[in-house]
Amino acid sequence: MLEGILTKAAEDALKGKDKAAAFLLNRKQQVESSEQPAAPQLDIDDRKVLDFYNAQLYEQFKKQGDSE
């Protein structure tokens, strides 16, 4: 279920929906900065999915910034 939610948010973010991008980036920051995660630890597969979409988002926003 978590993978489905993150996938949908990532798809929306890649379509340029700012709220979805902000959600993913804020969630990533919370997970990385939290001493005690708000949710159970992600397993290795969920972490790979999140890292993959994070890299895609980063590249898309980088390209958008370069074109402006």
N, CA, C and O atoms as a Tripos MOL2 file, in Angstrom:
@<TRIPOS>MOLECULE
protein
  272   271    68     0     0
PROTEIN
NO_CHARGES

@<TRIPOS>ATOM
      1 N           0.8260   -1.1820    0.0000 N.3       1 MET1
      2 CA          0.0000    0.0000    0.0000 C.3       1 MET1
      3 C           0.8750    1.2520    0.0000 C.2       1 MET1
      4 O           0.6200    2.2010   -0.7420 O.2       1 MET1
      5 N           1.9100    1.2430    0.8400 N.am      2 LEU2
      6 CA          2.8160    2.3890    0.8880 C.3       2 LEU2
      7 C           3.4510    2.6260   -0.4750 C.2       2 LEU2
      8 O           3.5740    3.7670   -0.9220 O.2       2 LEU2
      9 N           3.8500    1.5490   -1.1290 N.am      3 GLU3
     10 CA          4.4570    1.6910   -2.4560 C.3       3 GLU3
     11 C           3.4720    2.3270   -3.4370 C.2       3 GLU3
     12 O           3.8630    3.1660   -4.2480 O.2       3 GLU3
     13 N           2.2190    1.9410   -3.3690 N.am      4 GLY4
     14 CA          1.2000    2.5190   -4.2470 C.3       4 GLY4
     15 C           0.9980    4.0010   -4.0020 C.2       4 GLY4
     16 O           0.8690    4.7770   -4.9490 O.2       4 GLY4
     17 N           0.9690    4.3990   -2.7400 N.am      5 ILE5
     18 CA          0.8080    5.8120   -2.3950 C.3       5 ILE5
     19 C           1.9970    6.6220   -2.9000 C.2       5 ILE5
     20 O           1.8320    7.6800   -3.5060 O.2       5 ILE5
     21 N           3.2010    6.1070   -2.6420 N.am      6 LEU6
     22 CA          4.3970    6.8210   -3.0860 C.3       6 LEU6
     23 C           4.4980    6.8620   -4.6090 C.2       6 LEU6
     24 O           4.9410    7.8590   -5.1800 O.2       6 LEU6
     25 N           4.0870    5.7850   -5.2600 N.am      7 THR7
     26 CA          4.1100    5.7560   -6.7220 C.3       7 THR7
     27 C           3.1700    6.8090   -7.2880 C.2       7 THR7
     28 O           3.5420    7.5470   -8.2000 O.2       7 THR7
     29 N           1.9600    6.8830   -6.7550 N.am      8 LYS8
     30 CA          0.9840    7.8690   -7.2330 C.3       8 LYS8
     31 C           1.4930    9.2860   -6.9790 C.2       8 LYS8
     32 O           1.3760   10.1490   -7.8490 O.2       8 LYS8
     33 N           2.0500    9.5300   -5.8070 N.am      9 ALA9
     34 CA          2.5890   10.8590   -5.5050 C.3       9 ALA9
     35 C           3.7400   11.1920   -6.4460 C.2       9 ALA9
     36 O           3.8480   12.3240   -6.9160 O.2       9 ALA9
     37 N           4.5950   10.2210   -6.7230 N.am     10 ALA10
     38 CA          5.7240   10.4560   -7.6270 C.3      10 ALA10
     39 C           5.2350   10.7300   -9.0500 C.2      10 ALA10
     40 O           5.7600   11.6160   -9.7250 O.2      10 ALA10
     41 N           4.2440    9.9850   -9.5030 N.am     11 GLU11
     42 CA          3.6950   10.2220  -10.8410 C.3      11 GLU11
     43 C           3.1140   11.6250  -10.9400 C.2      11 GLU11
     44 O           3.3360   12.3270  -11.9270 O.2      11 GLU11
     45 N           2.3720   12.0300   -9.9210 N.am     12 ASP12
     46 CA          1.7980   13.3730   -9.9170 C.3      12 ASP12
     47 C           2.9010   14.4360   -9.8870 C.2      12 ASP12
     48 O           2.8140   15.4510  -10.5780 O.2      12 ASP12
     49 N           3.9220   14.1940   -9.0880 N.am     13 ALA13
     50 CA          5.0270   15.1540   -9.0070 C.3      13 ALA13
     51 C           5.7330   15.2820  -10.3540 C.2      13 ALA13
     52 O           6.0950   16.3830  -10.7690 O.2      13 ALA13
     53 N           5.9250   14.1600  -11.0290 N.am     14 LEU14
     54 CA          6.5710   14.1920  -12.3420 C.3      14 LEU14
     55 C           5.7140   14.8840  -13.3990 C.2      14 LEU14
     56 O           6.2240   15.3340  -14.4240 O.2      14 LEU14
     57 N           4.4190   14.9640  -13.1430 N.am     15 LYS15
     58 CA          3.5190   15.6860  -14.0420 C.3      15 LYS15
     59 C           3.4890   17.1780  -13.7160 C.2      15 LYS15
     60 O           2.7720   17.9460  -14.3580 O.2      15 LYS15
     61 N           4.2720   17.5800  -12.7150 N.am     16 GLY16
     62 CA          4.3610   18.9980  -12.3830 C.3      16 GLY16
     63 C           3.4600   19.4520  -11.2520 C.2      16 GLY16
     64 O           3.3080   20.6530  -11.0300 O.2      16 GLY16
     65 N           2.8610   18.5200  -10.5380 N.am     17 LYS17
     66 CA          1.9950   18.8870   -9.4190 C.3      17 LYS17
     67 C           2.8630   19.1820   -8.1990 C.2      17 LYS17
     68 O           3.4540   18.2830   -7.6000 O.2      17 LYS17
     69 N           2.9230   20.4640   -7.8500 N.am     18 ASP18
     70 CA          3.8170   20.9200   -6.7860 C.3      18 ASP18
     71 C           3.5110   20.2920   -5.4290 C.2      18 ASP18
     72 O           4.4300   19.9860   -4.6690 O.2      18 ASP18
     73 N           2.2360   20.1000   -5.1200 N.am     19 LYS19
     74 CA          1.8760   19.5270   -3.8170 C.3      19 LYS19
     75 C           2.4190   18.1150   -3.6650 C.2      19 LYS19
     76 O           2.8860   17.7400   -2.5900 O.2      19 LYS19
     77 N           2.3620   17.3380   -4.7270 N.am     20 ALA20
     78 CA          2.8690   15.9660   -4.6780 C.3      20 ALA20
     79 C           4.3880   15.9720   -4.5090 C.2      20 ALA20
     80 O           4.9300   15.1840   -3.7350 O.2      20 ALA20
     81 N           5.0670   16.8520   -5.2240 N.am     21 ALA21
     82 CA          6.5270   16.9490   -5.0960 C.3      21 ALA21
     83 C           6.9050   17.3820   -3.6890 C.2      21 ALA21
     84 O           7.8260   16.8270   -3.0890 O.2      21 ALA21
     85 N           6.2000   18.3650   -3.1650 N.am     22 ALA22
     86 CA          6.4890   18.8400   -1.8110 C.3      22 ALA22
     87 C           6.2490   17.7300   -0.7900 C.2      22 ALA22
     88 O           7.0300   17.5670    0.1480 O.2      22 ALA22
     89 N           5.1720   16.9680   -0.9710 N.am     23 PHE23
     90 CA          4.8850   15.8590   -0.0660 C.3      23 PHE23
     91 C           6.0400   14.8610   -0.0470 C.2      23 PHE23
     92 O           6.5100   14.4730    1.0220 O.2      23 PHE23
     93 N           6.4950   14.4500   -1.2230 N.am     24 LEU24
     94 CA          7.5710   13.4570   -1.2930 C.3      24 LEU24
     95 C           8.8750   13.9870   -0.7030 C.2      24 LEU24
     96 O           9.5500   13.2900    0.0550 O.2      24 LEU24
     97 N           9.2200   15.2090   -1.0510 N.am     25 LEU25
     98 CA         10.4710   15.7680   -0.5430 C.3      25 LEU25
     99 C          10.4120   16.0010    0.9610 C.2      25 LEU25
    100 O          11.4000   15.7750    1.6610 O.2      25 LEU25
    101 N           9.2680   16.4500    1.4660 N.am     26 ASN26
    102 CA          9.1210   16.6330    2.9120 C.3      26 ASN26
    103 C           9.1660   15.2990    3.6410 C.2      26 ASN26
    104 O           9.7730   15.1860    4.7050 O.2      26 ASN26
    105 N           8.5330   14.3080    3.0750 N.am     27 ARG27
    106 CA          8.5380   12.9700    3.6970 C.3      27 ARG27
    107 C           9.9550   12.4040    3.7410 C.2      27 ARG27
    108 O          10.3700   11.8230    4.7430 O.2      27 ARG27
    109 N          10.6830   12.5770    2.6570 N.am     28 LYS28
    110 CA         12.0640   12.1020    2.6030 C.3      28 LYS28
    111 C          12.9060   12.8000    3.6750 C.2      28 LYS28
    112 O          13.6990   12.1650    4.3700 O.2      28 LYS28
    113 N          12.7210   14.0990    3.7950 N.am     29 GLN29
    114 CA         13.4760   14.8600    4.7940 C.3      29 GLN29
    115 C          13.1100   14.3900    6.2070 C.2      29 GLN29
    116 O          13.9920   14.2480    7.0530 O.2      29 GLN29
    117 N          11.8410   14.1520    6.4680 N.am     30 GLN30
    118 CA         11.4200   13.6710    7.7830 C.3      30 GLN30
    119 C          12.0470   12.3300    8.1070 C.2      30 GLN30
    120 O          12.5190   12.1130    9.2220 O.2      30 GLN30
    121 N          12.0520   11.4430    7.1490 N.am     31 VAL31
    122 CA         12.6110   10.1120    7.3630 C.3      31 VAL31
    123 C          14.1000   10.2050    7.6430 C.2      31 VAL31
    124 O          14.6120    9.5160    8.5250 O.2      31 VAL31
    125 N          14.7960   11.0500    6.9000 N.am     32 GLU32
    126 CA         16.2450   11.1630    7.0640 C.3      32 GLU32
    127 C          16.6420   11.8880    8.3410 C.2      32 GLU32
    128 O          17.6830   11.5750    8.9190 O.2      32 GLU32
    129 N          15.8390   12.8530    8.8000 N.am     33 SER33
    130 CA         16.2290   13.6550    9.9510 C.3      33 SER33
    131 C          15.6530   13.1630   11.2700 C.2      33 SER33
    132 O          16.0470   13.6310   12.3380 O.2      33 SER33
    133 N          14.7430   12.2420   11.1980 N.am     34 SER34
    134 CA         14.0700   11.7640   12.4010 C.3      34 SER34
    135 C          14.8960   10.7040   13.1170 C.2      34 SER34
    136 O          15.3930    9.7650   12.4960 O.2      34 SER34
    137 N          15.0360   10.8630   14.4200 N.am     35 GLU35
    138 CA         15.7070    9.8290   15.2000 C.3      35 GLU35
    139 C          14.8030    8.6080   15.3200 C.2      35 GLU35
    140 O          15.2710    7.4700   15.2690 O.2      35 GLU35
    141 N          13.5180    8.8510   15.4790 N.am     36 GLN36
    142 CA         12.5360    7.7740   15.5290 C.3      36 GLN36
    143 C          11.5550    8.0080   14.3870 C.2      36 GLN36
    144 O          10.7670    8.9520   14.4320 O.2      36 GLN36
    145 N          11.5960    7.1690   13.3800 N.am     37 PRO37
    146 CA         10.7230    7.3750   12.2350 C.3      37 PRO37
    147 C           9.2450    7.3890   12.6350 C.2      37 PRO37
    148 O           8.8200    6.6810   13.5480 O.2      37 PRO37
    149 N           8.4760    8.2200   11.9220 N.am     38 ALA38
    150 CA          7.0440    8.3230   12.1790 C.3      38 ALA38
    151 C           6.3210    7.0450   11.7620 C.2      38 ALA38
    152 O           5.2430    6.7380   12.2700 O.2      38 ALA38
    153 N           6.9100    6.3220   10.8550 N.am     39 ALA39
    154 CA          6.3130    5.0740   10.3660 C.3      39 ALA39
    155 C           7.3460    3.9630   10.5110 C.2      39 ALA39
    156 O           8.5290    4.2370   10.7150 O.2      39 ALA39
    157 N           6.9130    2.7360   10.4080 N.am     40 PRO40
    158 CA          7.8760    1.6330   10.4630 C.3      40 PRO40
    159 C           8.9680    1.8100    9.4120 C.2      40 PRO40
    160 O           8.7560    2.4400    8.3750 O.2      40 PRO40
    161 N          10.1260    1.2500    9.6960 N.am     41 GLN41
    162 CA         11.2390    1.3400    8.7640 C.3      41 GLN41
    163 C          10.8160    0.7760    7.4100 C.2      41 GLN41
    164 O          10.0890   -0.2150    7.3350 O.2      41 GLN41
    165 N          11.2820    1.4180    6.3460 N.am     42 LEU42
    166 CA         11.0110    0.9130    5.0080 C.3      42 LEU42
    167 C          11.8870   -0.3030    4.7560 C.2      42 LEU42
    168 O          13.0530   -0.3380    5.1480 O.2      42 LEU42
    169 N          11.3160   -1.2900    4.1020 N.am     43 ASP43
    170 CA         12.1680   -2.4180    3.7400 C.3      43 ASP43
    171 C          13.0160   -2.0200    2.5320 C.2      43 ASP43
    172 O          12.8160   -0.9460    1.9640 O.2      43 ASP43
    173 N          13.9370   -2.8540    2.1460 N.am     44 ILE44
    174 CA         14.9020   -2.5090    1.0980 C.3      44 ILE44
    175 C          14.2120   -2.2040   -0.2300 C.2      44 ILE44
    176 O          14.6470   -1.3120   -0.9580 O.2      44 ILE44
    177 N          13.1450   -2.9330   -0.5550 N.am     45 ASP45
    178 CA         12.4380   -2.6920   -1.8140 C.3      45 ASP45
    179 C          11.7280   -1.3410   -1.8060 C.2      45 ASP45
    180 O          11.7840   -0.6100   -2.7940 O.2      45 ASP45
    181 N          11.0580   -1.0000   -0.6990 N.am     46 ASP46
    182 CA         10.3940    0.2960   -0.5910 C.3      46 ASP46
    183 C          11.4130    1.4220   -0.6590 C.2      46 ASP46
    184 O          11.1540    2.4550   -1.2770 O.2      46 ASP46
    185 N          12.5690    1.2360   -0.0310 N.am     47 ARG47
    186 CA         13.6260    2.2510   -0.0520 C.3      47 ARG47
    187 C          14.1350    2.4690   -1.4750 C.2      47 ARG47
    188 O          14.4010    3.6010   -1.8760 O.2      47 ARG47
    189 N          14.2710    1.3730   -2.2410 N.am     48 LYS48
    190 CA         14.7240    1.4780   -3.6290 C.3      48 LYS48
    191 C          13.7110    2.2490   -4.4630 C.2      48 LYS48
    192 O          14.0920    3.0850   -5.2820 O.2      48 LYS48
    193 N          12.4190    1.9760   -4.2620 N.am     49 VAL49
    194 CA         11.3690    2.6890   -4.9930 C.3      49 VAL49
    195 C          11.4260    4.1850   -4.6630 C.2      49 VAL49
    196 O          11.3830    5.0230   -5.5640 O.2      49 VAL49
    197 N          11.5210    4.5090   -3.3940 N.am     50 LEU50
    198 CA         11.5730    5.9050   -2.9830 C.3      50 LEU50
    199 C          12.8170    6.5920   -3.5460 C.2      50 LEU50
    200 O          12.7270    7.7160   -4.0410 O.2      50 LEU50
    201 N          13.9510    5.9460   -3.4780 N.am     51 ASP51
    202 CA         15.1870    6.5200   -4.0180 C.3      51 ASP51
    203 C          15.1050    6.7150   -5.5300 C.2      51 ASP51
    204 O          15.5970    7.7160   -6.0510 O.2      51 ASP51
    205 N          14.4830    5.7600   -6.2430 N.am     52 PHE52
    206 CA         14.3270    5.8620   -7.6870 C.3      52 PHE52
    207 C          13.4910    7.0850   -8.0610 C.2      52 PHE52
    208 O          13.8910    7.8810   -8.9110 O.2      52 PHE52
    209 N          12.3270    7.2300   -7.4210 N.am     53 TYR53
    210 CA         11.4650    8.3650   -7.7290 C.3      53 TYR53
    211 C          12.0890    9.6840   -7.2700 C.2      53 TYR53
    212 O          11.8990   10.7150   -7.9140 O.2      53 TYR53
    213 N          12.8170    9.6570   -6.1840 N.am     54 ASN54
    214 CA         13.5060   10.8600   -5.7330 C.3      54 ASN54
    215 C          14.5170   11.3070   -6.7780 C.2      54 ASN54
    216 O          14.6210   12.5000   -7.0630 O.2      54 ASN54
    217 N          15.2560   10.3810   -7.3490 N.am     55 ALA55
    218 CA         16.2350   10.7150   -8.3850 C.3      55 ALA55
    219 C          15.5420   11.2740   -9.6240 C.2      55 ALA55
    220 O          16.0360   12.2200  -10.2380 O.2      55 ALA55
    221 N          14.4020   10.6960   -9.9940 N.am     56 GLN56
    222 CA         13.6560   11.2020  -11.1460 C.3      56 GLN56
    223 C          13.1600   12.6270  -10.8870 C.2      56 GLN56
    224 O          13.2680   13.4960  -11.7520 O.2      56 GLN56
    225 N          12.6240   12.8540   -9.7020 N.am     57 LEU57
    226 CA         12.1520   14.1950   -9.3520 C.3      57 LEU57
    227 C          13.2910   15.1990   -9.3910 C.2      57 LEU57
    228 O          13.1490   16.2980   -9.9280 O.2      57 LEU57
    229 N          14.4140   14.8110   -8.8180 N.am     58 TYR58
    230 CA         15.5690   15.6980   -8.7920 C.3      58 TYR58
    231 C          15.9860   16.0820  -10.2120 C.2      58 TYR58
    232 O          16.2280   17.2560  -10.4920 O.2      58 TYR58
    233 N          16.0700   15.0990  -11.1040 N.am     59 GLU59
    234 CA         16.4700   15.3670  -12.4810 C.3      59 GLU59
    235 C          15.4500   16.2510  -13.1930 C.2      59 GLU59
    236 O          15.8280   17.1440  -13.9520 O.2      59 GLU59
    237 N          14.1620   16.0120  -12.9560 N.am     60 GLN60
    238 CA         13.1310   16.8220  -13.6040 C.3      60 GLN60
    239 C          13.2110   18.2710  -13.1350 C.2      60 GLN60
    240 O          13.1630   19.1870  -13.9560 O.2      60 GLN60
    241 N          13.3290   18.4890  -11.8410 N.am     61 PHE61
    242 CA         13.4020   19.8510  -11.3290 C.3      61 PHE61
    243 C          14.6970   20.5240  -11.7530 C.2      61 PHE61
    244 O          14.7240   21.7360  -11.9640 O.2      61 PHE61
    245 N          15.7520   19.7660  -11.8790 N.am     62 LYS62
    246 CA         17.0280   20.2990  -12.3330 C.3      62 LYS62
    247 C          16.8970   20.7640  -13.7830 C.2      62 LYS62
    248 O          17.3790   21.8410  -14.1330 O.2      62 LYS62
    249 N          16.2400   19.9500  -14.6350 N.am     63 LYS63
    250 CA         16.0270   20.3230  -16.0310 C.3      63 LYS63
    251 C          15.1320   21.5540  -16.1340 C.2      63 LYS63
    252 O          15.3760   22.4270  -16.9670 O.2      63 LYS63
    253 N          14.0950   21.6320  -15.2930 N.am     64 GLN64
    254 CA         13.2060   22.7820  -15.3090 C.3      64 GLN64
    255 C          13.9560   24.0430  -14.9180 C.2      64 GLN64
    256 O          13.7340   25.1090  -15.4930 O.2      64 GLN64
    257 N          14.8480   23.9210  -13.9350 N.am     65 GLY65
    258 CA         15.6430   25.0630  -13.5090 C.3      65 GLY65
    259 C          16.6240   25.4990  -14.5650 C.2      65 GLY65
    260 O          16.8760   26.6940  -14.7140 O.2      65 GLY65
    261 N          17.1840   24.5620  -15.3030 N.am     66 ASP66
    262 CA         18.1410   24.8760  -16.3680 C.3      66 ASP66
    263 C          17.4660   25.5600  -17.5510 C.2      66 ASP66
    264 O          18.0890   26.3700  -18.2380 O.2      66 ASP66
    265 N          16.1920   25.2390  -17.7950 N.am     67 SER67
    266 CA         15.4940   25.8010  -18.9420 C.3      67 SER67
    267 C          14.9340   27.1910  -18.6580 C.2      67 SER67
    268 O          14.5280   27.8910  -19.5860 O.2      67 SER67
    269 N          14.9060   27.5940  -17.4100 N.am     68 GLU68
    270 CA         14.3240   28.9130  -17.0720 C.3      68 GLU68
    271 C          15.3420   29.9970  -17.1510 C.2      68 GLU68
    272 O          15.0260   31.1600  -16.9000 O.2      68 GLU68
@<TRIPOS>BOND
     1     1     2 1
     2     2     3 1
     3     3     4 2
     4     3     5 am
     5     5     6 1
     6     6     7 1
     7     7     8 2
     8     7     9 am
     9     9    10 1
    10    10    11 1
    11    11    12 2
    12    11    13 am
    13    13    14 1
    14    14    15 1
    15    15    16 2
    16    15    17 am
    17    17    18 1
    18    18    19 1
    19    19    20 2
    20    19    21 am
    21    21    22 1
    22    22    23 1
    23    23    24 2
    24    23    25 am
    25    25    26 1
    26    26    27 1
    27    27    28 2
    28    27    29 am
    29    29    30 1
    30    30    31 1
    31    31    32 2
    32    31    33 am
    33    33    34 1
    34    34    35 1
    35    35    36 2
    36    35    37 am
    37    37    38 1
    38    38    39 1
    39    39    40 2
    40    39    41 am
    41    41    42 1
    42    42    43 1
    43    43    44 2
    44    43    45 am
    45    45    46 1
    46    46    47 1
    47    47    48 2
    48    47    49 am
    49    49    50 1
    50    50    51 1
    51    51    52 2
    52    51    53 am
    53    53    54 1
    54    54    55 1
    55    55    56 2
    56    55    57 am
    57    57    58 1
    58    58    59 1
    59    59    60 2
    60    59    61 am
    61    61    62 1
    62    62    63 1
    63    63    64 2
    64    63    65 am
    65    65    66 1
    66    66    67 1
    67    67    68 2
    68    67    69 am
    69    69    70 1
    70    70    71 1
    71    71    72 2
    72    71    73 am
    73    73    74 1
    74    74    75 1
    75    75    76 2
    76    75    77 am
    77    77    78 1
    78    78    79 1
    79    79    80 2
    80    79    81 am
    81    81    82 1
    82    82    83 1
    83    83    84 2
    84    83    85 am
    85    85    86 1
    86    86    87 1
    87    87    88 2
    88    87    89 am
    89    89    90 1
    90    90    91 1
    91    91    92 2
    92    91    93 am
    93    93    94 1
    94    94    95 1
    95    95    96 2
    96    95    97 am
    97    97    98 1
    98    98    99 1
    99    99   100 2
   100    99   101 am
   101   101   102 1
   102   102   103 1
   103   103   104 2
   104   103   105 am
   105   105   106 1
   106   106   107 1
   107   107   108 2
   108   107   109 am
   109   109   110 1
   110   110   111 1
   111   111   112 2
   112   111   113 am
   113   113   114 1
   114   114   115 1
   115   115   116 2
   116   115   117 am
   117   117   118 1
   118   118   119 1
   119   119   120 2
   120   119   121 am
   121   121   122 1
   122   122   123 1
   123   123   124 2
   124   123   125 am
   125   125   126 1
   126   126   127 1
   127   127   128 2
   128   127   129 am
   129   129   130 1
   130   130   131 1
   131   131   132 2
   132   131   133 am
   133   133   134 1
   134   134   135 1
   135   135   136 2
   136   135   137 am
   137   137   138 1
   138   138   139 1
   139   139   140 2
   140   139   141 am
   141   141   142 1
   142   142   143 1
   143   143   144 2
   144   143   145 am
   145   145   146 1
   146   146   147 1
   147   147   148 2
   148   147   149 am
   149   149   150 1
   150   150   151 1
   151   151   152 2
   152   151   153 am
   153   153   154 1
   154   154   155 1
   155   155   156 2
   156   155   157 am
   157   157   158 1
   158   158   159 1
   159   159   160 2
   160   159   161 am
   161   161   162 1
   162   162   163 1
   163   163   164 2
   164   163   165 am
   165   165   166 1
   166   166   167 1
   167   167   168 2
   168   167   169 am
   169   169   170 1
   170   170   171 1
   171   171   172 2
   172   171   173 am
   173   173   174 1
   174   174   175 1
   175   175   176 2
   176   175   177 am
   177   177   178 1
   178   178   179 1
   179   179   180 2
   180   179   181 am
   181   181   182 1
   182   182   183 1
   183   183   184 2
   184   183   185 am
   185   185   186 1
   186   186   187 1
   187   187   188 2
   188   187   189 am
   189   189   190 1
   190   190   191 1
   191   191   192 2
   192   191   193 am
   193   193   194 1
   194   194   195 1
   195   195   196 2
   196   195   197 am
   197   197   198 1
   198   198   199 1
   199   199   200 2
   200   199   201 am
   201   201   202 1
   202   202   203 1
   203   203   204 2
   204   203   205 am
   205   205   206 1
   206   206   207 1
   207   207   208 2
   208   207   209 am
   209   209   210 1
   210   210   211 1
   211   211   212 2
   212   211   213 am
   213   213   214 1
   214   214   215 1
   215   215   216 2
   216   215   217 am
   217   217   218 1
   218   218   219 1
   219   219   220 2
   220   219   221 am
   221   221   222 1
   222   222   223 1
   223   223   224 2
   224   223   225 am
   225   225   226 1
   226   226   227 1
   227   227   228 2
   228   227   229 am
   229   229   230 1
   230   230   231 1
   231   231   232 2
   232   231   233 am
   233   233   234 1
   234   234   235 1
   235   235   236 2
   236   235   237 am
   237   237   238 1
   238   238   239 1
   239   239   240 2
   240   239   241 am
   241   241   242 1
   242   242   243 1
   243   243   244 2
   244   243   245 am
   245   245   246 1
   246   246   247 1
   247   247   248 2
   248   247   249 am
   249   249   250 1
   250   250   251 1
   251   251   252 2
   252   251   253 am
   253   253   254 1
   254   254   255 1
   255   255   256 2
   256   255   257 am
   257   257   258 1
   258   258   259 1
   259   259   260 2
   260   259   261 am
   261   261   262 1
   262   262   263 1
   263   263   264 2
   264   263   265 am
   265   265   266 1
   266   266   267 1
   267   267   268 2
   268   267   269 am
   269   269   270 1
   270   270   271 1
   271   271   272 2
@<TRIPOS>SUBSTRUCTURE
     1 MET1         2 RESIDUE 1 A MET
     2 LEU2         6 RESIDUE 1 A LEU
     3 GLU3        10 RESIDUE 1 A GLU
     4 GLY4        14 RESIDUE 1 A GLY
     5 ILE5        18 RESIDUE 1 A ILE
     6 LEU6        22 RESIDUE 1 A LEU
     7 THR7        26 RESIDUE 1 A THR
     8 LYS8        30 RESIDUE 1 A LYS
     9 ALA9        34 RESIDUE 1 A ALA
    10 ALA10       38 RESIDUE 1 A ALA
    11 GLU11       42 RESIDUE 1 A GLU
    12 ASP12       46 RESIDUE 1 A ASP
    13 ALA13       50 RESIDUE 1 A ALA
    14 LEU14       54 RESIDUE 1 A LEU
    15 LYS15       58 RESIDUE 1 A LYS
    16 GLY16       62 RESIDUE 1 A GLY
    17 LYS17       66 RESIDUE 1 A LYS
    18 ASP18       70 RESIDUE 1 A ASP
    19 LYS19       74 RESIDUE 1 A LYS
    20 ALA20       78 RESIDUE 1 A ALA
    21 ALA21       82 RESIDUE 1 A ALA
    22 ALA22       86 RESIDUE 1 A ALA
    23 PHE23       90 RESIDUE 1 A PHE
    24 LEU24       94 RESIDUE 1 A LEU
    25 LEU25       98 RESIDUE 1 A LEU
    26 ASN26      102 RESIDUE 1 A ASN
    27 ARG27      106 RESIDUE 1 A ARG
    28 LYS28      110 RESIDUE 1 A LYS
    29 GLN29      114 RESIDUE 1 A GLN
    30 GLN30      118 RESIDUE 1 A GLN
    31 VAL31      122 RESIDUE 1 A VAL
    32 GLU32      126 RESIDUE 1 A GLU
    33 SER33      130 RESIDUE 1 A SER
    34 SER34      134 RESIDUE 1 A SER
    35 GLU35      138 RESIDUE 1 A GLU
    36 GLN36      142 RESIDUE 1 A GLN
    37 PRO37      146 RESIDUE 1 A PRO
    38 ALA38      150 RESIDUE 1 A ALA
    39 ALA39      154 RESIDUE 1 A ALA
    40 PRO40      158 RESIDUE 1 A PRO
    41 GLN41      162 RESIDUE 1 A GLN
    42 LEU42      166 RESIDUE 1 A LEU
    43 ASP43      170 RESIDUE 1 A ASP
    44 ILE44      174 RESIDUE 1 A ILE
    45 ASP45      178 RESIDUE 1 A ASP
    46 ASP46      182 RESIDUE 1 A ASP
    47 ARG47      186 RESIDUE 1 A ARG
    48 LYS48      190 RESIDUE 1 A LYS
    49 VAL49      194 RESIDUE 1 A VAL
    50 LEU50      198 RESIDUE 1 A LEU
    51 ASP51      202 RESIDUE 1 A ASP
    52 PHE52      206 RESIDUE 1 A PHE
    53 TYR53      210 RESIDUE 1 A TYR
    54 ASN54      214 RESIDUE 1 A ASN
    55 ALA55      218 RESIDUE 1 A ALA
    56 GLN56      222 RESIDUE 1 A GLN
    57 LEU57      226 RESIDUE 1 A LEU
    58 TYR58      230 RESIDUE 1 A TYR
    59 GLU59      234 RESIDUE 1 A GLU
    60 GLN60      238 RESIDUE 1 A GLN
    61 PHE61      242 RESIDUE 1 A PHE
    62 LYS62      246 RESIDUE 1 A LYS
    63 LYS63      250 RESIDUE 1 A LYS
    64 GLN64      254 RESIDUE 1 A GLN
    65 GLY65      258 RESIDUE 1 A GLY
    66 ASP66      262 RESIDUE 1 A ASP
    67 SER67      266 RESIDUE 1 A SER
    68 GLU68      270 RESIDUE 1 A GLU
